[in-house]
Amino acid sequence: MDALSMNAVHLIINNRKILSNLSMTVPQGDAVTIMGPNGAGKTTLLKVALGLLKPTSGELYFFGKKGLDKESQKLLGYIPQNLGLVNELSVYSNVMMGALRRMPRWRSITGIYPKDLIDDAYSLMYDLKISHLKDVKIKKLSGGEKQRVAIARTLIQKPSIILADEMTASLDFKAAVTVMEIFAEIRKKMKITLLMTHHNPDIARLYSDNVLIMLNGRIEKNIPANELTADAIGGLYEP
């Protein structure tokens, strides 16, 4: 079964065609990376999948179910490029913010969290190697540490699929690999599907099953990650 599929999706905003007859699939359990030049529509595609933008026409399916209703939204986790962390709060508080949809609002206001959520938070912080930073404010962390907090905040939601927008874009290659190695191990253990955008072909090759090349608002090519070479993608980036 496909975790996510789009069929002939069009998106027109202010008479400008943003997505054009876009079709794609993300098999359940796989990691799929979208690559393409700036302005290709990668982030827009994620926003459509998240329900932040409504397509002009076309169909979306989540785990075989048409459309994005409240139940489908509960299956989605999102890691934005800017991470969306609160700098003045601790690592632990930021992680627990991800659990809001798993508890009544009064618990988040009072900070009285159920034991299962606390256990999940500590387990994720341990797996992501940030448990020693639980009381440290976000503003004092390195880029790689912030990235791992954002991942923990998303994983505590227990999503079935994660959409990630350039999740290691601000990191150098070594730091990006460190984050992706940890994330890949946890993702496979939790059997989570991943759809991410990324600019680095080496990251895409190492941590994806397939790579989708996107140009001018549509998917132009679907390449097995182990076949992703400069020759395979180079010409697609030319004007």
C-alpha positions in Angstrom: 0.0 0.0 0.0 1.1 3.6 -0.7 1.3 5.8 2.3 0.7 8.9 0.1 -0.2 9.3 -3.5 -1.1 12.3 -5.6 -2.9 11.9 -9.0 -3.0 14.7 -11.6 -2.7 17.5 -9.0 -2.9 21.0 -10.2 -2.4 24.1 -8.1 -3.0 27.6 -9.5 -2.5 30.7 -7.3 -3.1 34.2 -8.7 -3.4 32.8 -12.2 0.0 31.2 -11.9 0.4 27.5 -12.3 2.4 26.3 -9.3 1.8 22.5 -9.6 1.0 21.1 -13.0 -0.5 17.6 -13.5 1.6 16.3 -10.7 1.4 12.6 -9.9 3.6 10.6 -7.4 3.5 7.8 -4.9 5.3 7.2 -1.6 5.2 3.5 -0.7 4.5 2.7 2.9 7.7 2.3 5.0 9.9 3.8 2.3 12.0 7.0 2.4 11.5 9.2 -0.7 13.4 12.4 -1.4 12.2 15.2 -3.7 15.0 17.1 -5.4 14.9 20.0 -7.8 16.0 23.6 -8.3 14.6 26.5 -6.3 11.1 27.3 -7.5 10.4 23.8 -8.7 7.5 23.5 -6.2 9.0 21.1 -3.7 7.8 23.0 -0.5 4.5 23.6 -2.2 4.0 19.9 -2.7 4.6 19.3 1.0 2.1 22.0 1.9 -0.6 20.4 -0.3 0.1 17.0 1.3 -0.2 18.7 4.8 -3.5 20.3 3.8 -2.0 23.8 4.1 -2.8 24.4 0.5 -5.8 23.1 -1.3 -5.1 21.8 -4.9 -7.1 23.4 -7.7 -7.8 19.9 -9.0 -6.5 16.3 -8.6 -6.7 13.7 -6.0 -4.7 12.9 -2.8 -4.7 9.5 -1.0 -3.4 8.7 2.4 -3.0 4.9 3.1 -5.6 4.2 0.4 -8.1 6.7 1.7 -9.1 9.7 -0.5 -8.6 13.2 0.8 -7.1 14.6 4.0 -9.6 14.5 6.9 -9.0 14.8 10.6 -8.1 11.2 11.0 -5.6 11.3 8.1 -4.0 14.5 9.6 -3.3 12.5 12.8 -1.0 10.3 10.7 1.1 13.2 9.5 4.2 14.6 11.1 6.0 17.7 9.8 9.5 19.0 10.2 9.7 22.5 8.6 13.0 23.9 7.3 13.1 26.6 10.1 12.3 23.8 12.6 9.8 25.9 14.5 11.4 25.5 17.9 10.9 27.9 20.8 14.3 29.3 21.7 13.5 30.4 25.2 12.1 26.9 26.2 14.1 23.8 27.2 14.7 20.8 25.0 12.2 18.8 27.1 9.5 21.5 26.8 9.9 21.7 23.0 9.7 17.9 22.7 6.5 17.8 24.8 5.0 20.5 22.5 4.8 17.8 19.9 2.5 15.7 22.1 -0.3 18.3 22.2 -2.6 16.2 20.0 -2.1 13.2 22.3 -3.4 15.0 25.4 -6.1 17.4 26.6 -5.2 21.1 26.4 -5.3 21.5 30.2 -2.3 19.2 30.5 -0.2 21.3 28.2 -1.2 24.5 30.1 -0.4 23.0 33.5 2.6 21.0 32.5 1.0 17.9 34.1 1.8 15.2 31.5 0.7 11.6 31.6 3.4 9.1 32.4 3.3 7.4 28.9 4.1 10.7 27.3 6.9 11.5 29.7 8.3 8.0 29.1 8.1 8.5 25.3 9.8 11.9 25.5 12.7 10.5 27.6 13.0 7.5 25.3 13.2 9.6 22.2 15.7 12.1 23.7 17.9 9.1 24.7 17.7 7.6 21.2 18.5 10.9 19.6 21.3 11.5 22.0 20.0 14.7 23.5 18.8 13.5 26.9 21.7 15.2 28.6 20.4 18.5 27.1 16.8 18.2 28.4 17.0 21.3 30.6 19.0 23.4 28.2 17.3 26.2 26.3 17.1 25.8 22.5 19.0 29.0 21.8 22.1 27.5 23.4 22.2 24.4 21.1 24.2 23.7 18.0 22.4 23.3 14.6 22.6 19.5 14.8 21.2 19.4 18.3 18.3 21.6 17.3 17.6 19.3 14.4 17.4 16.3 16.7 15.0 18.2 19.0 12.8 18.9 16.1 12.9 15.2 15.1 12.0 14.1 18.7 9.1 16.7 18.8 7.7 15.1 15.6 8.3 11.5 16.6 6.4 11.9 19.9 3.3 12.5 17.8 3.6 8.8 16.7 3.0 9.7 13.0 2.8 7.1 10.3 4.4 9.4 7.7 6.8 12.3 8.2 7.1 15.2 5.7 10.4 17.1 6.1 11.4 20.2 4.3 15.2 20.5 3.8 15.6 19.1 7.3 19.4 19.3 7.4 19.9 22.3 5.1 21.6 24.4 7.7 24.2 21.8 8.6 27.5 20.8 7.1 27.7 17.4 5.5 29.3 15.7 8.5 26.7 17.1 10.9 23.9 16.2 8.4 25.1 12.6 8.2 25.2 12.3 12.0 21.5 13.5 12.2 20.3 11.4 9.3 22.0 8.2 10.6 20.2 8.5 14.0 16.9 9.5 12.3 17.1 6.6 9.8 17.6 4.0 12.5 14.7 5.3 14.6 12.4 5.7 11.6 13.0 2.1 10.5 12.4 0.9 14.1 9.1 2.8 14.3 8.2 1.8 10.7 7.6 5.4 9.7 7.3 6.5 6.0 9.4 9.6 5.1 8.9 12.1 2.3 11.6 14.8 2.4 12.9 17.6 0.2 16.7 17.9 0.0 19.3 19.7 -2.1 22.2 17.3 -1.5 22.3 14.2 -3.7 24.6 12.4 -1.4 22.1 12.6 1.5 19.4 11.6 -0.9 21.4 8.6 -2.1 22.3 7.4 1.4 19.0 7.8 3.1 16.3 7.3 0.5 14.8 4.4 -1.4 13.8 6.5 -4.3 14.4 10.1 -5.5 11.8 12.2 -7.3 13.2 14.9 -9.6 10.9 17.9 -9.7 10.8 20.7 -12.3 8.3 23.4 -13.1 5.7 22.0 -10.7 5.7 18.4 -11.8 7.6 15.2 -11.1 9.9 14.6 -14.1 11.7 11.5 -13.0 11.6 8.7 -10.4 15.1 7.3 -9.7 16.1 4.5 -7.4 18.4 6.1 -4.8 21.3 3.7 -5.6 21.1 4.8 -9.2 21.3 8.5 -8.4 24.3 9.9 -10.3 25.4 13.2 -11.6 24.6 12.1 -15.1 21.1 11.0 -14.0 20.1 14.4 -12.5 22.5 16.9 -14.0 20.6 17.7 -17.2 17.4 18.1 -15.4 18.7 21.2 -13.6 19.7 23.0 -16.7 17.5 25.9 -17.8 
